[in-house]
């Protein structure tokens, strides 16, 4: 007989485990199914460990510029690749244990294995299916395992995986996904990165700072192509100053493998093909939702382009089945998944005040050097939508704190509705902008106008003053330019 719950969540990534915690807080008997590692890809192989790697790269960057700060060091700082990777893995392990603690604290049952929907309201959990060369993940103590479980509400939070292009599939040795790129046994001397989205450009930034010769190939006419055009152009110039080679409007059509290198055939915009040889290649051409082997087809759950189709509250077209996070479609961001998890569970509970997520108010952050962050409409999109806008810009080069930090390259751009003063978008590139962007996210969520932002006192000296000056500039009132 199936063990019964109120809510079962399949997948323990950011969306899944947060949904489980909120479900338990609301009084639901809750279980979460995980097949490999608590915390999912973000915590174990994505957001968190990459930031640990990038922090090591940041320290390396500063060590290479000590003289800019009036400091001297006898000898040269070198990277211990194994130690850099080990630190990153320890950061993930610590947070992995934190998720286990949260499940125990909130009395959420952990079910270990692979789940499949057998019928509405019921799942069958089997032993995790792994590739022959991969070891079975260890089963944590005190968790449940194989069997049949039922719940009135079943939430899919199965995440996504790297997308592979036919004929250029990652092999784990010469052609990497972010999994292999995160745990290199040694630092490659040269690297080709296919794709300049957040994943591709972050690894390009890491490996370039650590000393590798890096070439980035991007199909679209701009790096970090989802960003505002001005931000993309500025970021590209900074990457190129660091020694990166950027090839835009080009695609890898073929890869030849040698014993310890790859040669990519890169087709340029004009149709000419250039051969580029590198020690390793990273395939970063996007991700696709994990919708396979869940029993969705048999139950008639609607999918589209590799993701589950949902409404603003995570509901699918089949009653009692929900989806959140990457598997529910873009933007594929951990913080979006977390919020979706909370919204989904609160809607199930008829919690007062719950409303659908507004995707225009979801910030995006890329942790390259320089950092990139944004929220809302780009200037091009605002104009395409027929909006009459005001645009403000302010450079970090005119900010006292940025100059003192030696991080004066970058700018903040704000876009307002000319008639109403509504903040439509904010776009940043430069030092610590991934921390600054939330100020504009809060402002947009509170429907703050330009006047209210102009009357807000920002502390001095801080990088955040660039935010205010950008607002002032949109209205011809910048004070320090």
C-alpha positions in Angstrom: 0.0 0.0 0.0 1.3 3.4 -1.0 2.5 5.7 1.8 0.5 8.9 1.6 1.6 12.5 1.8 -0.1 15.9 1.2 2.7 17.1 -1.0 5.6 15.2 -2.8 8.3 17.1 -4.6 10.5 15.4 -7.1 13.9 17.0 -7.1 15.8 18.7 -4.3 17.4 21.6 -6.1 16.7 25.3 -5.1 13.1 25.1 -6.2 12.5 21.7 -4.7 13.9 22.0 -1.3 12.5 25.5 -0.8 9.1 24.3 -1.8 9.4 21.4 0.7 10.3 23.8 3.5 7.4 26.1 2.7 5.1 23.1 2.4 6.0 21.9 5.8 5.7 25.4 7.3 2.1 25.5 6.0 1.3 22.2 7.8 1.4 19.8 4.9 2.8 16.3 5.3 5.7 16.6 2.9 8.3 14.4 1.2 11.0 15.1 -1.3 12.5 12.6 -3.8 16.1 12.9 -4.8 18.1 10.6 -7.0 21.6 12.0 -6.6 22.5 14.9 -4.3 20.5 17.1 -2.0 20.6 20.7 -3.3 20.5 19.7 -6.9 22.7 21.1 -9.7 22.9 24.7 -8.4 24.4 23.8 -5.1 26.5 20.9 -6.2 27.5 21.6 -9.8 26.3 25.1 -10.7 25.8 28.4 -8.9 27.7 27.8 -5.7 30.8 25.9 -6.7 31.4 28.1 -9.8 31.4 31.2 -7.5 34.0 29.5 -5.3 36.2 28.9 -8.4 35.6 32.5 -9.5 36.6 33.8 -6.1 39.9 32.0 -6.5 40.3 33.6 -9.9 39.5 37.0 -8.4 42.2 36.6 -5.8 44.6 35.6 -8.6 43.6 38.7 -10.5 44.4 40.9 -7.6 47.7 39.2 -7.0 48.7 40.0 -10.6 47.9 43.7 -10.0 49.5 44.2 -6.5 51.6 47.1 -7.7 48.4 49.0 -8.6 47.7 49.1 -4.9 51.2 50.0 -3.8 52.1 46.5 -2.7 55.0 44.2 -3.5 55.3 40.4 -3.4 58.6 38.6 -3.9 58.0 35.8 -6.4 54.9 35.0 -8.4 51.6 33.6 -7.1 50.7 30.4 -8.9 47.5 28.3 -9.0 47.3 24.9 -7.3 44.5 23.5 -9.5 43.8 20.6 -7.2 43.5 22.9 -4.2 41.3 25.4 -6.1 38.9 22.5 -7.1 39.0 21.0 -3.6 38.0 24.3 -2.0 35.1 24.6 -4.4 33.9 21.0 -3.7 34.1 21.6 0.1 31.9 24.7 -0.3 29.3 22.5 -2.0 29.6 19.8 0.5 29.0 22.2 3.4 25.8 23.5 1.8 24.7 20.0 0.8 24.7 19.2 4.5 22.7 22.3 5.2 19.9 21.1 2.9 19.8 17.8 4.8 19.6 19.7 8.0 16.7 21.8 6.7 14.8 18.7 5.7 15.2 17.2 9.1 14.4 20.4 11.0 11.2 20.9 9.0 10.2 17.2 9.3 10.3 16.6 5.5 10.8 13.0 4.6 13.6 12.4 2.1 13.0 9.5 -0.4 16.1 8.4 -2.2 15.8 7.2 -5.8 14.3 7.9 -9.1 10.6 8.9 -9.2 8.1 8.2 -12.0 4.4 9.2 -12.1 2.4 6.0 -12.3 -1.0 7.7 -12.2 -2.4 11.0 -10.9 -1.5 11.3 -7.3 1.0 8.4 -7.2 4.7 7.9 -7.9 6.9 4.8 -8.0 10.4 5.3 -6.7 13.1 3.0 -8.0 16.9 2.6 -7.7 18.7 5.5 -9.3 19.7 4.6 -12.8 23.3 5.6 -13.4 25.7 5.1 -16.3 27.8 1.9 -16.0 31.0 3.9 -15.3 29.4 6.0 -12.6 29.1 4.8 -9.0 25.7 4.7 -7.3 25.2 7.8 -5.1 25.5 6.9 -1.4 22.1 6.7 0.4 22.0 9.1 3.3 21.1 7.7 6.7 17.6 8.0 7.8 16.0 8.3 4.4 13.3 6.2 2.7 13.9 4.4 -0.6 12.3 2.3 -3.3 8.5 2.0 -3.2 5.1 3.5 -4.0 4.1 6.8 -2.6 0.9 8.9 -3.0 0.0 12.6 -2.6 -2.8 14.8 -3.7 -0.2 17.3 -4.9 3.0 16.3 -6.8 5.5 19.0 -7.8 8.1 18.4 -10.5 11.3 20.1 -9.7 13.7 18.0 -11.8 15.8 20.8 -13.1 17.8 20.8 -16.4 21.0 19.5 -17.9 23.5 20.7 -20.5 22.2 20.8 -24.1 24.4 18.8 -26.5 24.7 19.6 -30.2 24.6 16.7 -32.6 28.1 15.7 -33.7 29.7 17.8 -30.9 28.6 15.9 -27.9 30.7 16.3 -24.8 32.9 13.3 -24.0 34.1 14.3 -20.5 37.7 14.4 -21.6 38.3 16.8 -24.5 34.9 18.3 -24.8 33.5 19.4 -21.4 30.1 20.4 -20.0 30.1 22.6 -16.9 30.5 19.4 -14.8 34.0 18.6 -16.2 34.9 22.3 -16.4 34.3 22.6 -12.7 36.8 19.9 -11.7 39.8 20.0 -14.0 42.6 17.7 -13.1 45.0 20.3 -14.5 44.7 23.7 -16.0 44.5 23.7 -19.8 46.9 26.0 -21.6 44.2 26.8 -24.2 40.4 26.6 -24.2 37.6 27.0 -26.7 34.3 28.0 -25.2 31.2 27.4 -27.4 28.5 29.8 -26.2 28.8 33.1 -24.4 25.7 32.9 -22.1 26.2 33.1 -18.4 27.7 29.6 -18.1 30.1 30.0 -21.0 31.3 33.4 -20.2 31.8 32.7 -16.5 34.1 29.7 -17.3 35.8 31.7 -20.0 36.5 34.4 -17.4 37.7 31.9 -14.8 40.1 30.0 -17.1 41.5 33.2 -18.7 42.2 34.7 -15.3 44.0 31.4 -14.3 46.2 31.8 -17.3 44.6 29.8 -20.2 44.4 31.2 -23.7 40.6 31.5 -24.2 38.6 31.7 -27.4 34.8 32.2 -27.2 32.6 31.4 -30.2 29.1 32.9 -30.1 26.3 32.3 -32.7 24.6 35.6 -32.0 26.0 39.1 -32.7 26.8 39.8 -29.0 28.4 38.2 -26.0 26.0 37.6 -23.0 23.3 38.2 -25.7 20.3 38.5 -23.3 21.8 41.7 -21.9 21.3 45.3 -23.1 23.4 46.0 -26.2 25.5 48.6 -24.5 26.3 46.3 -21.6 27.3 43.5 -24.1 29.6 45.8 -26.1 31.3 47.1 -23.0 31.7 43.6 -21.5 33.2 42.3 -24.7 35.8 45.1 -24.8 36.8 44.3 -21.2 37.1 40.6 -22.0 39.3 41.4 -25.0 41.5 43.6 -22.9 42.1 40.6 -20.7 43.3 38.7 -23.7 40.2 36.7 -24.6 39.5 36.2 -28.3 35.8 36.7 -29.1 34.3 35.4 -32.3 30.7 36.5 -32.9 28.1 35.4 -35.5 29.9 32.1 -35.9 29.3 28.4 -35.1 31.3 25.3 -34.5 30.3 22.8 -37.3 32.7 20.0 -36.6 35.3 18.9 -34.1 38.4 16.8 -34.7 39.9 15.1 -31.7 43.6 14.3 -31.1 45.1 12.6 -28.1 45.1 15.6 -25.9 43.5 18.5 -28.0 40.6 19.4 -30.2 40.4 21.2 -33.4 37.1 23.0 -34.0 35.9 24.0 -37.5 34.4 27.4 -37.0 32.1 28.8 -39.7 32.2 32.6 -39.8 29.5 35.0 -40.8 30.8 35.2 -44.4 30.8 31.4 -44.7 34.5 30.9 -44.4 35.7 28.2 -42.0 38.6 28.7 -39.6 40.2 25.8 -37.7 40.9 26.5 -34.0 42.9 24.1 -31.9 42.8 24.1 -28.1 43.6 21.7 -25.3 40.0 21.5 -24.2 36.6 22.8 -25.3 33.6 23.7 -23.2 30.1 23.2 -24.7 27.9 25.9 -23.2 25.0 26.1 -25.7 22.2 26.1 -23.1 20.3 23.6 -21.0 17.2 21.5 -21.5 14.6 20.4 -19.0 14.7 17.0 -17.4 11.3 15.8 -18.6 12.2 12.3 -19.6 11.3 9.1 -17.8 8.8 10.9 -15.5 5.7 9.3 -17.0 4.4 12.7 -18.3 3.4 11.4 -21.7 1.2 8.6 -20.3 -0.6 11.1 -18.1 -1.0 13.7 -20.8 1.1 16.4 -19.1 1.7 19.1 -21.7 5.3 20.0 -22.6 6.8 22.4 -25.0 10.4 22.6 -26.3 11.7 20.3 -23.6 9.9 22.0 -20.7 6.6 21.4 -18.8 3.9 23.9 -19.6 2.5 25.7 -16.5 0.5 28.7 -15.5 1.8 31.4 -13.2 1.3 29.2 -10.2 3.1 26.1 -11.4 -0.1 24.2 -12.4 0.1 21.9 -15.3 -2.9 20.8 -17.5 -3.3 17.7 -15.3 -4.9 18.4 -11.9 -2.6 17.6 -8.9 0.6 17.8 -11.0 2.8 21.0 -10.9 6.2 22.0 -12.1 8.7 24.6 -10.9 12.2 25.8 -11.7 14.2 24.9 -14.8 11.9 22.1 -15.9 9.1 24.7 -16.1 11.0 26.8 -18.6 13.0 30.0 -18.7 14.5 32.0 -17.2 16.4 29.1 -15.8 17.7 30.7 -12.6 17.9 29.3 -9.1 16.2 32.3 -7.5 13.3 32.1 -10.0 13.0 28.4 -9.0 12.9 29.2 -5.3 10.2 31.8 -5.7 8.2 29.6 -7.9 8.3 26.8 -5.3 7.0 29.2 -2.6 4.2 30.5 -4.9 3.2 27.0 -6.0 2.9 25.7 -2.5 1.1 28.8 -1.2 -1.4 28.6 -4.0 -2.1 25.0 -3.1 -2.7 26.1 0.5 -4.8 29.1 -0.6 -2.4 31.3 1.3 -3.7 34.9 1.3 -1.9 37.4 -1.0 -0.2 34.9 -3.2 0.2 36.0 -6.8 1.8 34.8 -10.0 5.5 35.5 -10.5 6.3 38.5 -12.7 9.2 37.4 -14.9 10.1 41.0 -15.8 11.1 41.5 -12.2 13.5 38.6 -12.0 17.1 39.8 -11.9 19.8 38.1 -13.9 23.4 38.0 -12.8 26.6 36.8 -14.5 29.7 36.5 -12.4 32.4 37.1 -15.0 35.0 39.9 -14.7 33.5 42.5 -15.0 30.2 41.3 -13.4 27.0 41.8 -15.3 23.5 42.2 -13.8 20.1 43.3 -15.0 16.4 43.4 -14.4 13.4 44.4 -16.6 13.4 45.7 -20.2 16.4 46.5 -22.3 16.4 49.7 -24.2 15.8 47.9 -27.5 12.8 45.9 -26.1 11.3 49.0 -24.5 11.4 50.8 -27.8 10.1 47.7 -29.7 7.1 47.7 -27.3 6.4 51.3 -28.3 7.3 52.9 -25.0 8.3 56.5 -24.7 11.4 56.3 -22.5 14.1 58.2 -20.7 17.5 56.6 -20.4 20.1 57.4 -17.8 23.7 56.3 -17.6 26.5 56.8 -15.1 30.1 55.6 -15.2 31.9 53.9 -12.3 34.9 56.1 -13.4 33.2 59.1 -11.7 32.5 57.2 -8.4 34.8 57.7 -5.5 34.5 54.2 -4.0 35.1 52.6 -7.4 38.2 54.6 -7.9 39.4 53.8 -4.4 38.8 50.1 -5.0 40.7 50.3 -8.3 37.5 49.1 -10.0 36.5 52.1 -12.0 35.5 50.4 -15.3 31.8 49.9 -15.8 28.5 51.8 -15.8 24.8 51.6 -14.7 22.0 52.3 -17.1 18.4 52.9 -16.1 15.3 53.1 -18.3 12.1 54.9 -17.3 8.7 55.4 -18.8 8.7 59.1 -19.8 5.1 59.7 -18.9 4.7 57.8 -15.6 8.2 57.7 -14.2 8.0 53.9 -13.9 11.3 52.1 -13.7 11.2 49.7 -16.7 14.7 48.3 -16.5 18.2 48.5 -15.0 21.4 47.2 -16.5 24.8 47.1 -14.9 28.3 46.1 -15.7 31.2 46.5 -13.3 32.4 45.7 -9.8 29.9 44.0 -7.5 26.9 44.8 -9.7 25.4 41.4 -8.8 25.0 42.7 -5.3 23.7 46.1 -6.4 21.0 45.0 -8.7 18.6 44.0 -5.9 18.1 47.6 -5.1 16.4 48.2 -8.4 14.5 44.9 -8.1 13.0 46.1 -4.9 12.2 49.5 -6.4 10.4 47.8 -9.4 8.5 45.5 -7.1 7.3 48.4 -5.0 6.4 50.4 -8.2 8.8 53.1 -7.2 9.0 56.2 -9.4 12.0 58.2 -10.5 11.0 60.9 -8.1 11.1 58.6 -5.1 14.5 57.2 -6.2 15.9 60.7 -6.6 14.7 61.5 -3.1 16.3 58.4 -1.6 19.6 59.0 0.2 22.4 56.6 -0.8 25.3 56.2 1.5 28.7 57.7 0.6 31.2 56.5 -0.4 29.6 53.4 -2.0 29.2 51.9 -5.4 25.5 52.2 -4.9 25.7 56.0 -5.6 26.2 55.1 -9.3 22.6 53.8 -9.1 21.2 57.1 -8.0 23.3 59.1 -10.4 22.0 57.0 -13.3 18.5 57.8 -12.2 19.4 61.5 -12.0 21.0 61.4 -15.5 17.8 60.0 -17.0 16.2 63.4 -16.1 19.2 65.6 -16.8 20.1 66.1 -13.1 23.3 64.1 -12.6 25.4 65.8 -10.0 28.9 64.2 -10.5 29.2 64.1 -14.3 
